[in-house]
Every structure is written in structure tokens, then in C-alpha cells.
Amino acid sequence: LKSRPEVMEAHRLAGEIDYILKVRVENARAYDEFYQALISEVRIYNVTALLSMEEIKSTTALPL
């Protein structure tokens, strides 16, 4: 995952879901290619994909 440019963020979580990836790709075909490559490289039991329909806010600034 660290070497894949599509992956913007990868987090190991506590709770029912083990990992979350934030992936940025051009279109559905590019996502499918990423997904197919991922499942061929890593043993994955279950995948749930959520697609962002609209970005409401995105920032990395911290209010100090």
C-alpha cells in the first residue's frame, strides 16, 4: 500500500472494521483496476467501497 500512488491514506482501525483506505482514482475503471490488483496482492476477507459524491470540505490546516 505504501508504494501505491492511488492510496492517499491508510489506517489500521480498532473495532469491527480492520483497515480503511482513502483512494483517489480517475474513474470507476481505474478503481476496479486498483481493487483487482489489491486483492491479488493481499489476502482480504471482505471489502466495502464507499464513493464520495461531493467534497464538502477538505483541509490539512490545524486551528492553532
N, CA, C and O atoms as a printed pandas DataFrame, in Angstrom:
     atom_number atom_name residue_name chain_id  residue_number  x_coord  y_coord  z_coord
0              1         N          LEU        A               1    0.809   -1.206    0.000
1              2        CA          LEU        A               1    0.000    0.000    0.000
2              3         C          LEU        A               1    0.844    1.259    0.000
3              4         O          LEU        A               1    0.489    2.259   -0.623
4              5         N          LYS        A               2    1.963    1.201    0.703
5              6        CA          LYS        A               2    2.809    2.397    0.804
6              7         C          LYS        A               2    3.324    2.858   -0.554
7              8         O          LYS        A               2    3.556    4.050   -0.756
8              9         N          SER        A               3    3.503    1.933   -1.480
9             10        CA          SER        A               3    4.063    2.295   -2.785
10            11         C          SER        A               3    2.995    2.625   -3.826
11            12         O          SER        A               3    3.338    3.036   -4.934
12            13         N          ARG        A               4    1.727    2.459   -3.507
13            14        CA          ARG        A               4    0.667    2.718   -4.482
14            15         C          ARG        A               4    0.272    4.197   -4.467
15            16         O          ARG        A               4   -0.182    4.698   -3.439
16            17         N          PRO        A               5    0.437    4.895   -5.581
17            18        CA          PRO        A               5    0.138    6.334   -5.611
18            19         C          PRO        A               5   -1.348    6.650   -5.442
19            20         O          PRO        A               5   -1.690    7.766   -5.051
20            21         N          GLU        A               6   -2.237    5.698   -5.725
21            22        CA          GLU        A               6   -3.677    5.940   -5.576
22            23         C          GLU        A               6   -4.089    6.074   -4.112
23            24         O          GLU        A               6   -5.099    6.708   -3.806
24            25         N          VAL        A               7   -3.317    5.484   -3.216
25            26        CA          VAL        A               7   -3.684    5.477   -1.797
26            27         C          VAL        A               7   -3.243    6.794   -1.161
27            28         O          VAL        A               7   -2.050    7.066   -1.027
28            29         N          MET        A               8   -4.226    7.604   -0.775
29            30        CA          MET        A               8   -3.952    8.879   -0.125
30            31         C          MET        A               8   -3.704    8.684    1.362
31            32         O          MET        A               8   -2.840    9.339    1.946
32            33         N          GLU        A               9   -4.470    7.773    1.977
33            34        CA          GLU        A               9   -4.339    7.480    3.403
34            35         C          GLU        A               9   -4.645    6.006    3.623
35            36         O          GLU        A               9   -5.462    5.418    2.914
36            37         N          ALA        A              10   -3.984    5.417    4.607
37            38        CA          ALA        A              10   -4.265    4.044    5.028
38            39         C          ALA        A              10   -4.183    4.013    6.547
39            40         O          ALA        A              10   -3.191    4.448    7.132
40            41         N          HIS        A              11   -5.232    3.496    7.181
41            42        CA          HIS        A              11   -5.300    3.476    8.640
42            43         C          HIS        A              11   -5.701    2.086    9.121
43            44         O          HIS        A              11   -6.583    1.460    8.535
44            45         N          ARG        A              12   -5.057    1.597   10.189
45            46        CA          ARG        A              12   -5.498    0.397   10.895
46            47         C          ARG        A              12   -6.424    0.870   11.999
47            48         O          ARG        A              12   -6.073    1.769   12.763
48            49         N          LEU        A              13   -7.600    0.273   12.088
49            50        CA          LEU        A              13   -8.639    0.746   12.991
50            51         C          LEU        A              13   -8.869   -0.215   14.146
51            52         O          LEU        A              13   -8.513   -1.392   14.076
52            53         N          ALA        A              14   -9.465    0.301   15.202
53            54        CA          ALA        A              14   -9.974   -0.523   16.293
54            55         C          ALA        A              14  -11.463   -0.709   16.044
55            56         O          ALA        A              14  -12.140    0.223   15.607
56            57         N          GLY        A              15  -11.977   -1.895   16.315
57            58        CA          GLY        A              15  -13.404   -2.125   16.138
58            59         C          GLY        A              15  -13.686   -3.166   15.081
59            60         O          GLY        A              15  -12.826   -3.983   14.750
60            61         N          GLU        A              16  -14.898   -3.133   14.552
61            62        CA          GLU        A              16  -15.370   -4.150   13.621
62            63         C          GLU        A              16  -14.633   -4.120   12.281
63            64         O          GLU        A              16  -14.417   -5.169   11.674
64            65         N          ILE        A              17  -14.253   -2.952   11.823
65            66        CA          ILE        A              17  -13.513   -2.804   10.565
66            67         C          ILE        A              17  -12.037   -2.700   10.899
67            68         O          ILE        A              17  -11.651   -1.950   11.795
68            69         N          ASP        A              18  -11.206   -3.453   10.177
69            70        CA          ASP        A              18   -9.776   -3.509   10.489
70            71         C          ASP        A              18   -8.968   -2.377    9.856
71            72         O          ASP        A              18   -8.078   -1.818   10.497
72            73         N          TYR        A              19   -9.270   -2.040    8.608
73            74        CA          TYR        A              19   -8.494   -1.032    7.884
74            75         C          TYR        A              19   -9.424   -0.141    7.085
75            76         O          TYR        A              19  -10.512   -0.551    6.684
76            77         N          ILE        A              20   -8.973    1.098    6.860
77            78        CA          ILE        A              20   -9.660    1.999    5.941
78            79         C          ILE        A              20   -8.610    2.611    5.026
79            80         O          ILE        A              20   -7.544    3.036    5.470
80            81         N          LEU        A              21   -8.935    2.646    3.741
81            82        CA          LEU        A              21   -8.064    3.279    2.751
82            83         C          LEU        A              21   -8.825    4.440    2.127
83            84         O          LEU        A              21  -10.007    4.314    1.806
84            85         N          LYS        A              22   -8.154    5.555    1.959
85            86        CA          LYS        A              22   -8.690    6.647    1.151
86            87         C          LYS        A              22   -7.907    6.614   -0.150
87            88         O          LYS        A              22   -6.695    6.827   -0.181
88            89         N          VAL        A              23   -8.636    6.340   -1.221
89            90        CA          VAL        A              23   -8.023    6.114   -2.526
90            91         C          VAL        A              23   -8.560    7.150   -3.501
91            92         O          VAL        A              23   -9.762    7.413   -3.526
92            93         N          ARG        A              24   -7.694    7.731   -4.290
93            94        CA          ARG        A              24   -8.125    8.697   -5.299
94            95         C          ARG        A              24   -7.762    8.150   -6.673
95            96         O          ARG        A              24   -6.590    7.942   -6.988
96            97         N          VAL        A              25   -8.796    7.923   -7.485
97            98        CA          VAL        A              25   -8.610    7.421   -8.846
98            99         C          VAL        A              25   -9.458    8.253   -9.798
99           100         O          VAL        A              25  -10.347    8.995   -9.379
100          101         N          GLU        A              26   -9.167    8.117  -11.084
101          102        CA          GLU        A              26   -9.816    8.956  -12.090
102          103         C          GLU        A              26  -11.273    8.574  -12.343
103          104         O          GLU        A              26  -12.119    9.444  -12.548
104          105         N          ASN        A              27  -11.564    7.269  -12.329
105          106        CA          ASN        A              27  -12.911    6.818  -12.678
106          107         C          ASN        A              27  -13.152    5.402  -12.151
107          108         O          ASN        A              27  -12.287    4.816  -11.499
108          109         N          ALA        A              28  -14.336    4.863  -12.441
109          110        CA          ALA        A              28  -14.705    3.534  -11.945
110          111         C          ALA        A              28  -13.783    2.450  -12.488
111          112         O          ALA        A              28  -13.458    1.506  -11.769
112          113         N          ARG        A              29  -13.366    2.563  -13.717
113          114        CA          ARG        A              29  -12.451    1.568  -14.289
114          115         C          ARG        A              29  -11.115    1.577  -13.549
115          116         O          ARG        A              29  -10.561    0.519  -13.253
116          117         N          ALA        A              30  -10.605    2.757  -13.255
117          118        CA          ALA        A              30   -9.339    2.863  -12.516
118          119         C          ALA        A              30   -9.492    2.285  -11.113
119          120         O          ALA        A              30   -8.569    1.654  -10.597
120          121         N          TYR        A              31  -10.661    2.499  -10.490
121          122        CA          TYR        A              31  -10.894    1.903   -9.173
122          123         C          TYR        A              31  -10.906    0.386   -9.272
123          124         O          TYR        A              31  -10.304   -0.296   -8.442
124          125         N          ASP        A              32  -11.582   -0.145  -10.274
125          126        CA          ASP        A              32  -11.636   -1.597  -10.435
126          127         C          ASP        A              32  -10.244   -2.177  -10.658
127          128         O          ASP        A              32   -9.924   -3.235  -10.116
128          129         N          GLU        A              33   -9.417   -1.505  -11.442
129          130        CA          GLU        A              33   -8.038   -1.962  -11.656
130          131         C          GLU        A              33   -7.258   -1.941  -10.343
131          132         O          GLU        A              33   -6.515   -2.877  -10.049
132          133         N          PHE        A              34   -7.423   -0.888   -9.559
133          134        CA          PHE        A              34   -6.776   -0.816   -8.250
134          135         C          PHE        A              34   -7.260   -1.950   -7.355
135          136         O          PHE        A              34   -6.455   -2.635   -6.723
136          137         N          TYR        A              35   -8.568   -2.146   -7.301
137          138        CA          TYR        A              35   -9.167   -3.184   -6.461
138          139         C          TYR        A              35   -8.678   -4.577   -6.862
139          140         O          TYR        A              35   -8.301   -5.373   -6.001
140          141         N          GLN        A              36   -8.682   -4.872   -8.152
141          142        CA          GLN        A              36   -8.232   -6.185   -8.627
142          143         C          GLN        A              36   -6.764   -6.415   -8.275
143          144         O          GLN        A              36   -6.392   -7.514   -7.862
144          145         N          ALA        A              37   -5.936   -5.400   -8.433
145          146        CA          ALA        A              37   -4.518   -5.526   -8.071
146          147         C          ALA        A              37   -4.369   -5.733   -6.568
147          148         O          ALA        A              37   -3.552   -6.544   -6.132
148          149         N          LEU        A              38   -5.147   -5.009   -5.778
149          150        CA          LEU        A              38   -5.062   -5.118   -4.323
150          151         C          LEU        A              38   -5.419   -6.523   -3.851
151          152         O          LEU        A              38   -4.689   -7.107   -3.050
152          153         N          ILE        A              39   -6.531   -7.073   -4.335
153          154        CA          ILE        A              39   -6.940   -8.397   -3.857
154          155         C          ILE        A              39   -6.040   -9.505   -4.389
155          156         O          ILE        A              39   -6.025  -10.604   -3.835
156          157         N          SER        A              40   -5.293   -9.236   -5.452
157          158        CA          SER        A              40   -4.339  -10.243   -5.923
158          159         C          SER        A              40   -3.052  -10.221   -5.099
159          160         O          SER        A              40   -2.319  -11.209   -5.070
160          161         N          GLU        A              41   -2.775   -9.100   -4.429
161          162        CA          GLU        A              41   -1.548   -8.950   -3.643
162          163         C          GLU        A              41   -1.749   -9.224   -2.154
163          164         O          GLU        A              41   -0.819   -9.658   -1.475
164          165         N          VAL        A              42   -2.951   -8.976   -1.642
165          166        CA          VAL        A              42   -3.215   -9.044   -0.204
166          167         C          VAL        A              42   -4.431   -9.940    0.037
167          168         O          VAL        A              42   -5.438   -9.826   -0.661
168          169         N          ARG        A              43   -4.333  -10.835    1.031
169          170        CA          ARG        A              43   -5.495  -11.655    1.392
170          171         C          ARG        A              43   -6.517  -10.786    2.111
171          172         O          ARG        A              43   -6.259  -10.272    3.199
172          173         N          ILE        A              44   -7.673  -10.631    1.492
173          174        CA          ILE        A              44   -8.727   -9.785    2.041
174          175         C          ILE        A              44   -9.991  -10.619    2.181
175          176         O          ILE        A              44  -10.401  -11.304    1.245
176          177         N          TYR        A              45  -10.610  -10.555    3.365
177          178        CA          TYR        A              45  -11.837  -11.310    3.626
178          179         C          TYR        A              45  -13.063  -10.589    3.076
179          180         O          TYR        A              45  -13.935  -11.220    2.479
180          181         N          ASN        A              46  -13.135   -9.289    3.269
181          182        CA          ASN        A              46  -14.320   -8.531    2.880
182          183         C          ASN        A              46  -13.917   -7.105    2.527
183          184         O          ASN        A              46  -13.075   -6.508    3.198
184          185         N          VAL        A              47  -14.516   -6.566    1.482
185          186        CA          VAL        A              47  -14.253   -5.184    1.068
186          187         C          VAL        A              47  -15.580   -4.448    0.946
187          188         O          VAL        A              47  -16.524   -4.947    0.334
188          189         N          THR        A              48  -15.642   -3.271    1.528
189          190        CA          THR        A              48  -16.781   -2.381    1.344
190          191         C          THR        A              48  -16.253   -1.097    0.735
191          192         O          THR        A              48  -15.347   -0.469    1.283
192          193         N          ALA        A              49  -16.814   -0.708   -0.391
193          194        CA          ALA        A              49  -16.377    0.515   -1.063
194          195         C          ALA        A              49  -17.448    1.585   -0.898
195          196         O          ALA        A              49  -18.629    1.339   -1.146
196          197         N          LEU        A              50  -17.032    2.764   -0.480
197          198        CA          LEU        A              50  -17.910    3.924   -0.389
198          199         C          LEU        A              50  -17.336    4.993   -1.299
199          200         O          LEU        A              50  -16.150    5.311   -1.215
200          201         N          LEU        A              51  -18.163    5.545   -2.160
201          202        CA          LEU        A              51  -17.704    6.545   -3.117
202          203         C          LEU        A              51  -18.174    7.927   -2.693
203          204         O          LEU        A              51  -19.335    8.117   -2.331
204          205         N          SER        A              52  -17.271    8.877   -2.739
205          206        CA          SER        A              52  -17.614   10.258   -2.417
206          207         C          SER        A              52  -18.332   10.880   -3.612
207          208         O          SER        A              52  -17.820   10.867   -4.731
208          209         N          MET        A              53  -19.509   11.420   -3.366
209          210        CA          MET        A              53  -20.282   12.064   -4.422
210          211         C          MET        A              53  -19.919   13.539   -4.561
211          212         O          MET        A              53  -20.009   14.112   -5.647
212          213         N          GLU        A              54  -19.507   14.149   -3.445
213          214        CA          GLU        A              54  -19.175   15.570   -3.453
214          215         C          GLU        A              54  -18.266   15.856   -2.269
215          216         O          GLU        A              54  -18.524   15.396   -1.156
216          217         N          GLU        A              55  -17.211   16.608   -2.504
217          218        CA          GLU        A              55  -16.336   17.023   -1.413
218          219         C          GLU        A              55  -16.896   18.307   -0.813
219          220         O          GLU        A              55  -16.966   19.336   -1.486
220          221         N          ILE        A              56  -17.289   18.244    0.442
221          222        CA          ILE        A              56  -17.859   19.399    1.130
222          223         C          ILE        A              56  -16.756   20.278    1.700
223          224         O          ILE        A              56  -16.807   21.502    1.584
224          225         N          LYS        A              57  -15.761   19.651    2.313
225          226        CA          LYS        A              57  -14.629   20.392    2.870
226          227         C          LYS        A              57  -13.433   19.461    2.938
227          228         O          LYS        A              57  -13.563   18.281    3.265
228          229         N          SER        A              58  -12.275   20.001    2.626
229          230        CA          SER        A              58  -11.030   19.249    2.745
230          231         C          SER        A              58   -9.935   20.230    3.136
231          232         O          SER        A              58   -9.696   21.217    2.440
232          233         N          THR        A              59   -9.273   19.954    4.249
233          234        CA          THR        A              59   -8.196   20.827    4.698
234          235         C          THR        A              59   -7.192   20.027    5.502
235          236         O          THR        A              59   -7.524   18.991    6.078
236          237         N          THR        A              60   -5.986   20.506    5.536
237          238        CA          THR        A              60   -4.969   19.927    6.414
238          239         C          THR        A              60   -4.529   20.950    7.455
239          240         O          THR        A              60   -3.659   20.670    8.279
240          241         N          ALA        A              61   -5.134   22.136    7.413
241          242        CA          ALA        A              61   -4.784   23.194    8.363
242          243         C          ALA        A              61   -5.322   22.860    9.747
243          244         O          ALA        A              61   -6.446   22.381    9.893
244          245         N          LEU        A              62   -4.505   23.120   10.754
245          246        CA          LEU        A              62   -4.920   22.936   12.142
246          247         C          LEU        A              62   -5.174   24.295   12.775
247          248         O          LEU        A              62   -4.314   25.173   12.707
248          249         N          PRO        A              63   -6.333   24.487   13.389
249          250        CA          PRO        A              63   -6.596   25.767   14.050
250          251         C          PRO        A              63   -5.754   25.868   15.318
251          252         O          PRO        A              63   -5.937   25.096   16.260
252          253         N          LEU        A              64   -4.846   26.812   15.332
253          254        CA          LEU        A              64   -3.960   26.991   16.491
254          255         C          LEU        A              64   -4.252   28.297   17.196
255          256         O          LEU        A              64   -3.605   28.618   18.193
